[in-house]
């Protein structure tokens, strides 16, 4: 494990994209960033180096949390103590949200949470992070990069590598097993780092100690990348899913790859739940049970159960959408490799049956069960006829009333 000192880090990035955000200069001024007390860290630096859009801004600072709150409040910057016990303050300056975290070192960890101590040592703060590409710091004004663990080389190689001993990093936080694969799917190229892969495979059972909500969140992020299938294949080969999702089918990578192609052809967004459905057997009850185990919402549970159901090759897409809703119909069609029909259904407004119970009563149907029975018969005939309107629908109703 090598470290690069502050004085020898030659790399720079253009900080203008950060500084152009509303309120950011006021926030930095309140924290005396020009004096070296703060640096951007993590995703903002990594994504800037990779030429990707910056989603979140994170600042590491020498100031302790109370001082951060005091300074920002004096500058009329809103502060929210989202993780103050671990040194993190969420700052909102003219609408710009920044996570501000005091430099930390780990005192103790148990694989799920850590006890930390605040420090003024930038390298110590870097050493407690997960991957080298996430431990890059940048001066907010000059853009100078501070790289303590050869993260710049790993950025250039598109390599996701644990800082130090991978087994030690995983022991500190078991979720890093899944994060290793998510970051590889998003940023990596070629085979994963061998030492990291071996450590994740060796400690896969540690995932059982995590809350299912954390597992679901990380899995959702992994399945949201454009094509996670190569990484899913690596995870299956390494036995990563076995402790927490043993139901995943062996051909899940091929299914996800086919689904990703279908989504692209249909112009559909990447839907993690749909991709999870591609990884499971066509068993709605099992899918619902898995969703419950992962503590997914009731809405997500219902969607997953509908998505995995087998699609009859002769199924009329519009009849399907009318029966289960647009979202579920699109999911099933894409999973069945029918992107053209999925695109059509996505743009099709589901119609409403043009007659009600009151309309039938007005046409002489006696009130009571006969109304519901006749409505069901009309509805079936209407769907089978392709949802006609006008005189064609009236003929359909007349036929139902005469039967």
SULDA-V513488 format. One record per pair of residues at least 12 apart in sequence whose C-alpha atoms are under 7 Angstrom apart, sorted by the first residue. I is the first residue (numbers start at 1). GAP is how many residues later the second one is. Records with the same first field share a line. If there is no record, write none. Layout:
I->GAP + GAP
This chain:
1->148 + 163
2->147 + 148
3->145 + 146 + 147
4->143 + 144 + 145
5->143
6->140
9->136 + 137 + 138
11->133 + 134
12->131 + 132 + 133
13->36 + 130 + 131
14->129
15->125 + 126 + 127 + 128
21->75
22->72 + 73 + 74
23->70 + 71 + 73
24->69 + 72
27->45 + 50 + 66
30->41 + 42 + 45
31->37 + 40
37->24 + 25
38->21 + 22 + 23 + 24
39->20 + 21 + 22 + 98 + 99 + 100 + 101
40->18 + 19 + 20 + 97 + 98 + 99 + 100
41->17 + 18 + 19 + 94 + 95 + 96 + 97
42->16 + 92 + 93 + 94 + 95
43->13 + 91
44->12 + 13
45->91 + 92 + 93
46->87 + 88 + 90
57->41 + 42
58->40 + 41 + 42
59->39 + 40 + 41 + 42
60->40 + 41 + 42 + 43
61->39 + 40 + 41 + 42
62->40 + 41 + 58
63->39
64->38
65->19 + 22 + 37
77->14 + 15 + 16
78->13 + 14 + 15
79->12 + 13
86->30
87->14 + 15
88->12 + 13 + 14
89->12
102->16
103->15 + 16 + 17 + 19 + 22
104->12 + 13 + 14 + 15 + 21
105->12 + 13 + 14 + 19 + 20 + 23
106->22
109->63
110->62
111->60 + 61 + 62 + 63
112->61 + 62 + 98
113->60
123->25
126->22
127->36
130->32 + 33 + 39
131->29 + 30 + 31 + 32
132->17 + 18 + 19 + 29 + 30 + 31
133->18 + 21 + 22 + 27
135->16
136->15
149->14
158->29 + 30 + 31
159->29 + 30 + 34
160->23 + 24 + 28 + 33
161->32 + 35
162->34
166->29 + 30 + 33
167->32
174->32 + 33
175->32
177->23
178->40
179->39
181->50
182->40
185->43 + 46
186->39
201->37 + 38 + 39
204->36
205->38
208->35 + 36
212->81 + 82 + 83
213->81 + 82
216->78
220->52
223->49 + 52
224->46 + 47 + 48
226->44
227->30 + 33
229->24 + 25 + 27 + 28
230->23
232->21
233->20
247->33
248->31 + 32
249->30 + 31 + 32
252->26 + 27
255->23
256->19 + 22
259->75 + 76 + 78
262->72 + 75 + 77
263->71 + 76
265->74
266->73 + 74 + 76 + 77
273->31
274->33 + 57
277->27 + 30 + 31
278->57
282->26 + 27 + 28
283->25 + 26
284->21 + 22 + 24 + 25
285->20
287->17 + 18
288->13 + 14 + 16 + 17
303->25
306->22
307->21 + 24 + 25
311->21 + 25
317->24 + 28
318->27
319->64
322->28
326->19 + 20
330->12 + 15 + 16
353->26
357->14
374->26
377->23
378->19 + 22
